Amino acid sequence: MALFFEAAWFDERLTAFGLSRAIVAAALGLSDDELAEIWKDQRELRARDVAILAALLGAEPQEVATRAGVSTPVPRTAPSSNDVENRLARIEERLAVLERLIARNEKD
């Protein structure tokens, strides 16, 4: 059982699913700095965070909780894949808008 946040495992899973930490931060409703605190084992995940990470990373909530640290709660129910897909779709839409704004500003 892990005694600390296993950043390497999480990074490997992100890579396997073609995800970035920025996507994870957005899915969890955290800033990049807040997510960095989790990766440095300076901030604990909530049960909701464990459920979202499990769905994103294709892992069981128990494994995510274990690899995040022993005191992390395990959610009773994971969000449905439809909930995660909808949330990711909204994130991708927001990202596309931001990319268009950046491209416009670079032209100016």
N, CA and C of each residue as an Amber inpcrd file, in Angstrom:
protein
   324
   0.8450000  -1.1780000   0.0000000   0.0000000   0.0000000   0.0000000
   0.8880000   1.2380000   0.0000000   0.5420000   2.2110000  -0.8260000
   1.3390000   3.4270000  -0.9380000   1.2030000   4.2790000   0.3170000
   2.3120000   4.9080000   0.6700000   2.2950000   5.8390000   1.7900000
   2.3550000   7.2770000   1.2960000   2.4870000   7.4530000   0.0050000
   2.5850000   8.7790000  -0.5790000   2.0230000   8.7430000  -1.9930000
   1.8460000   9.9060000  -2.5860000   1.3110000  10.0210000  -3.9380000
   2.3350000   9.5000000  -4.9360000   1.9510000   8.5170000  -5.7180000
   2.8520000   7.9020000  -6.6950000   2.7470000   8.6530000  -8.0280000
   3.4330000   9.7820000  -8.1180000   3.3500000  10.6460000  -9.2990000
   3.7180000   9.9070000 -10.5810000   4.7220000   9.0580000 -10.5310000
   5.1510000   8.3410000 -11.7380000   4.0230000   7.4620000 -12.2790000
   3.3080000   6.7820000 -11.3940000   2.2010000   5.9260000 -11.8450000
   1.1220000   6.7720000 -12.5140000   0.7620000   7.8890000 -11.8780000
  -0.2620000   8.7580000 -12.4520000   0.1920000   9.3230000 -13.7950000
   1.4440000   9.7500000 -13.8950000   1.9570000  10.2760000 -15.1610000
   1.9470000   9.2090000 -16.2510000   2.2980000   7.9830000 -15.9040000
   2.2700000   6.8880000 -16.8830000   0.8530000   6.6400000 -17.3850000
  -0.1070000   6.6710000 -16.4820000  -1.5080000   6.4600000 -16.8820000
  -1.9880000   7.6100000 -17.7700000  -1.6150000   8.8350000 -17.4160000
  -2.0000000   9.9770000 -18.2450000  -1.4520000   9.8130000 -19.6580000
  -0.2010000   9.4430000 -19.7470000   0.4280000   9.2410000 -21.0560000
  -0.2910000   8.1460000 -21.8300000  -0.6170000   7.0610000 -21.1600000
  -1.2970000   5.9390000 -21.8170000  -2.6510000   6.3460000 -22.3950000
  -3.3150000   7.3070000 -21.7530000  -4.6290000   7.7390000 -22.2140000
  -4.5690000   9.0370000 -23.0180000  -3.3420000   9.5260000 -23.2800000
  -3.1880000  10.7430000 -24.0720000  -3.7130000  11.9830000 -23.3730000
  -3.6210000  11.9900000 -22.0500000  -4.1130000  13.1190000 -21.2630000
  -2.9430000  13.9080000 -20.6820000  -3.2220000  15.1370000 -20.3390000
  -2.2120000  15.9840000 -19.7000000  -2.6600000  16.3280000 -18.2860000
  -1.7350000  16.8420000 -17.5150000  -2.0920000  17.2910000 -16.1650000
  -3.0890000  18.4400000 -16.2420000  -2.9870000  19.2760000 -17.2630000
  -3.9320000  20.3930000 -17.4090000  -5.3560000  19.8810000 -17.5670000
  -5.5290000  18.8010000 -18.3120000  -6.8630000  18.2010000 -18.4770000
  -7.3520000  17.6740000 -17.1350000  -6.4580000  17.0260000 -16.3850000
  -6.8380000  16.5020000 -15.0680000  -7.2350000  17.6430000 -14.1520000
  -6.4650000  18.7140000 -14.1450000  -6.7840000  19.8670000 -13.3020000
  -8.1720000  20.3940000 -13.6440000  -8.4450000  20.5400000 -14.9380000
  -9.7590000  21.0340000 -15.3570000 -10.8700000  20.0700000 -14.9500000
 -10.6420000  18.7820000 -15.1240000 -11.6580000  17.7880000 -14.7540000
 -11.9500000  17.8130000 -13.2630000 -10.9130000  18.0900000 -12.4730000
 -11.0860000  18.1360000 -11.0180000 -11.5310000  19.5090000 -10.5250000
 -11.5550000  20.4810000 -11.4230000 -11.9390000  21.8380000 -11.0290000
 -10.8520000  22.5260000 -10.2220000  -9.5950000  22.2020000 -10.5160000
  -8.4670000  22.7650000  -9.7830000  -7.5990000  23.5920000 -10.7220000
  -6.8210000  24.4850000 -10.1410000  -5.8210000  25.2010000 -10.9330000
  -4.6290000  24.2720000 -11.1510000  -3.7660000  24.6440000 -12.0750000
  -2.5540000  23.8520000 -12.3050000  -1.7090000  23.7940000 -11.0370000
  -1.6520000  24.9100000 -10.2930000  -0.8730000  24.9390000  -9.0520000
  -1.4660000  24.0090000  -7.9980000  -2.7850000  23.9800000  -7.9040000
  -3.4340000  23.0800000  -6.9420000  -3.1820000  21.6230000  -7.3090000
  -3.2260000  21.3120000  -8.6010000  -2.9350000  19.9450000  -9.0240000
  -1.4800000  19.5980000  -8.7320000  -0.5830000  20.5430000  -8.9360000
   0.8430000  20.3110000  -8.6470000   1.0380000  19.9580000  -7.1750000
   0.2500000  20.5640000  -6.3010000   0.3230000  20.2260000  -4.8700000
  -0.0470000  18.7720000  -4.6380000  -1.0260000  18.2730000  -5.3750000
  -1.4010000  16.8600000  -5.2560000  -0.2360000  15.9960000  -5.7180000
   0.3450000  16.3310000  -6.8640000   1.4500000  15.5410000  -7.4160000
   2.6680000  15.5550000  -6.4900000   2.8360000  16.6310000  -5.7120000
   3.9660000  16.7270000  -4.7710000   3.5870000  16.1920000  -3.3860000
   2.4020000  15.6090000  -3.2920000   1.9230000  15.0330000  -2.0300000
   1.7600000  16.0940000  -0.9540000   1.3300000  17.2830000  -1.3590000
   1.0900000  18.3760000  -0.4190000  -0.3920000  18.6810000  -0.2700000
  -1.2020000  17.9490000  -0.9840000  -2.6570000  18.1430000  -0.9500000
  -3.3020000  16.7890000  -1.1860000  -4.3000000  16.4630000  -0.3780000
  -4.9740000  15.1740000  -0.5220000  -6.1380000  15.2600000  -1.4930000
  -6.4000000  14.1450000  -2.1230000  -7.5590000  14.0370000  -2.9930000
  -8.8200000  13.8320000  -2.1600000  -9.9200000  14.3710000  -2.6600000
 -11.2300000  14.1110000  -2.0570000 -11.8160000  12.8700000  -2.7210000
 -12.8390000  12.3040000  -2.1460000 -13.4730000  11.1120000  -2.7230000
 -13.9320000  11.3840000  -4.1470000 -14.4830000  12.5620000  -4.3920000
 -14.9270000  12.9460000  -5.7320000 -13.7470000  12.9540000  -6.6970000
 -12.6010000  13.4670000  -6.2490000 -11.3970000  13.5020000  -7.0880000
 -10.9450000  12.0920000  -7.4500000 -10.9890000  11.2040000  -6.4730000
 -10.5990000   9.8090000  -6.7100000 -11.5010000   9.1940000  -7.7710000
 -12.7970000   9.4470000  -7.6770000 -13.7500000   8.8890000  -8.6410000
 -13.4820000   9.4260000 -10.0460000 -13.2200000  10.7130000 -10.1610000
 -12.9620000  11.3050000 -11.4740000 -11.6540000  10.7710000 -12.0420000
 -10.6150000  10.7200000 -11.2180000  -9.3360000  10.1830000 -11.6890000
  -9.4700000   8.7310000 -12.1200000 -10.2140000   7.9570000 -11.3780000
 -10.4070000   6.5480000 -11.7370000 -11.0550000   6.4390000 -13.1070000
 -12.0710000   7.2420000 -13.3590000 -12.7420000   7.2030000 -14.6520000
 -11.8170000   7.6700000 -15.7720000 -11.0570000   8.7240000 -15.5290000
 -10.1370000   9.2470000 -16.5500000  -9.0190000   8.2660000 -16.8670000
  -8.5250000   7.5880000 -15.8370000  -7.3490000   6.7430000 -15.9850000
  -7.6750000   5.2690000 -16.1990000  -8.9450000   4.9380000 -16.2870000
  -9.3290000   3.5490000 -16.5160000  -8.8740000   2.6310000 -15.3960000
  -8.9680000   3.1060000 -14.1710000  -8.5250000   2.3400000 -13.0080000
  -9.6570000   2.2500000 -11.9960000  -9.5340000   1.3110000 -11.0980000
 -10.5140000   1.1830000 -10.0150000 -10.2600000   2.2970000  -8.9970000
 -11.3230000   2.8410000  -8.4040000 -11.1390000   3.8840000  -7.3880000
 -10.1990000   3.4530000  -6.2600000 -10.2680000   2.1880000  -5.8590000
  -9.3980000   1.7030000  -4.7840000  -7.9260000   1.8270000  -5.1680000
  -7.5950000   1.4890000  -6.4200000  -6.2020000   1.5950000  -6.8570000
  -5.7550000   3.0530000  -6.8770000  -6.6070000   3.9400000  -7.3820000
  -6.2670000   5.3640000  -7.4030000  -6.0520000   5.8600000  -5.9820000
  -6.9510000   5.4930000  -5.0770000  -6.8190000   5.9160000  -3.6790000
  -5.5340000   5.3940000  -3.0600000  -5.2190000   4.1440000  -3.3180000
  -4.0070000   3.5440000  -2.7690000  -2.7680000   4.2530000  -3.2900000
  -2.7430000   4.5140000  -4.5910000  -1.5720000   5.1510000  -5.1920000
  -1.4870000   6.6350000  -4.8620000  -2.5830000   7.2000000  -4.3610000
  -2.5840000   8.6080000  -3.9570000  -2.2230000   8.7710000  -2.4820000
  -2.2270000   7.6960000  -1.7290000  -1.9050000   7.7690000  -0.3100000
  -2.9620000   7.0850000   0.5240000  -2.5740000   6.5280000   1.6350000
  -3.4700000   5.6930000   2.4300000  -4.6330000   6.4330000   3.0600000
  -4.5180000   7.7250000   3.2660000  -5.6180000   8.4250000   3.9290000
  -6.6450000   8.9640000   2.9410000  -6.4350000   8.7320000   1.6550000
  -7.3750000   9.2180000   0.6500000  -8.6420000   8.3690000   0.6890000
  -9.8040000   9.0220000   0.7640000 -11.0550000   8.2530000   0.8000000
 -11.3800000   7.6390000  -0.5440000 -12.0300000   6.5080000  -0.4940000
 -12.4830000   5.8280000  -1.7090000 -13.9640000   6.1410000  -1.8790000
 -14.3630000   6.6230000  -3.0510000 -15.7690000   6.9370000  -3.2520000
 -16.6150000   5.6740000  -3.2670000 -17.8580000   5.8150000  -2.8660000
 -18.7700000   4.6700000  -2.8750000 -19.1810000   4.3090000  -4.2890000
 -19.4080000   5.3350000  -5.1090000 -19.7820000   5.0860000  -6.4930000
 -18.9550000   5.9870000  -7.3970000 -18.5360000   5.4370000  -8.4930000
 -17.7690000   6.2030000  -9.4700000 -18.7410000   6.9240000 -10.3900000
 -18.3260000   8.0740000 -10.9310000 -19.2130000   8.7320000 -11.9050000
 -19.3340000   7.8620000 -13.1410000 -20.4450000   7.9850000 -13.8070000
 -20.6370000   7.1830000 -15.0190000 -19.6950000   7.6740000 -16.1070000
 -19.4030000   6.8010000 -17.0550000 -18.5310000   7.2070000 -18.1580000
 -19.1830000   8.3340000 -18.9450000 -20.5080000   8.3720000 -18.9690000
 -21.2160000   9.4470000 -19.6560000 -20.9500000  10.7840000 -18.9670000
 -20.9520000  10.8120000 -17.6320000 -20.6510000  12.0330000 -16.8840000
 -19.2390000  12.5260000 -17.1990000 -18.3020000  11.6150000 -17.2130000
 -16.9120000  11.9750000 -17.4950000 -16.7860000  12.4620000 -18.9300000
 -17.4200000  11.7710000 -19.8730000 -17.3610000  12.1830000 -21.2780000
 -17.9660000  13.5640000 -21.4690000 -19.0800000  13.8460000 -20.8040000
 -19.6990000  15.1690000 -20.9020000 -18.7890000  16.2470000 -20.3320000
 -18.1750000  15.9560000 -19.2020000 -17.2770000  16.9300000 -18.5840000
 -16.0620000  17.1790000 -19.4760000 -15.5020000  16.1250000 -20.0540000
 -14.3570000  16.2810000 -20.9620000 -14.7640000  17.0510000 -22.2170000
 -15.9510000  16.8140000 -22.7220000 -16.4240000  17.5420000 -23.9080000
 -16.5200000  19.0380000 -23.6000000 -17.0250000  19.3850000 -22.4190000
 -17.1010000  20.8000000 -22.0320000 -15.7110000  21.3990000 -21.9030000
 -14.7870000  20.6380000 -21.3500000 -13.4070000  21.1100000 -21.2090000
 -12.7910000  21.3350000 -22.5900000 -13.0100000  20.3940000 -23.4980000
 -12.4590000  20.5310000 -24.8460000 -13.0610000  21.7380000 -25.5650000
 -14.3450000  22.0010000 -25.3660000 -14.9810000  23.1760000 -25.9640000
 -14.3480000  24.4570000 -25.4240000 -14.1450000  24.5090000 -24.1030000
 -13.5260000  25.6910000 -23.5000000 -12.1000000  25.8640000 -23.9960000
 -11.3790000  24.7690000 -24.1390000 -10.0110000  24.8230000 -24.6290000
  -9.9710000  25.3380000 -26.0640000 -10.9060000  24.9040000 -26.8950000
 -10.9580000  25.3700000 -28.2840000 -11.2110000  26.8750000 -28.3410000
 -12.0950000  27.3660000 -27.4790000 -12.3660000  28.8060000 -27.4260000
 -11.1010000  29.5550000 -27.0100000 -10.4270000  29.0670000 -26.0030000
  -9.1940000  29.7140000 -25.5510000  -8.1310000  29.7080000 -26.6400000
  -8.0000000  28.6060000 -27.3490000  -7.0190000  28.5280000 -28.4280000
  -7.3400000  29.5170000 -29.5430000  -8.6340000  29.6910000 -29.8570000
  -9.0190000  30.6710000 -30.8790000  -8.6900000  32.0810000 -30.4060000
  -8.9420000  32.3850000 -29.1400000  -8.6300000  33.7130000 -28.5990000
  -7.1320000  33.9690000 -28.6360000  -6.3470000  32.9740000 -28.2820000
  -4.8820000  33.1220000 -28.3020000  -4.4120000  33.3590000 -29.7340000
  -4.9470000  32.5980000 -30.6700000  -4.5550000  32.7540000 -32.0700000
  -4.9010000  34.1500000 -32.5740000  -6.0730000  34.6670000 -32.1890000
  -6.4730000  36.0190000 -32.5850000  -5.5260000  37.0600000 -31.9970000
  -5.1760000  36.8840000 -30.7170000  -4.2860000  37.8460000 -30.0500000
  -2.8830000  37.8100000 -30.6480000  -2.4340000  36.6440000 -31.0910000
  -1.1100000  36.5440000 -31.6990000  -1.0610000  37.2510000 -33.0340000
  -2.1840000  37.3230000 -33.7440000  -2.2490000  38.0130000 -35.0350000
  -2.2170000  39.5240000 -34.8440000  -2.7690000  39.9860000 -33.7290000
  -2.8480000  41.4380000 -33.4780000  -1.5430000  42.0530000 -33.1320000
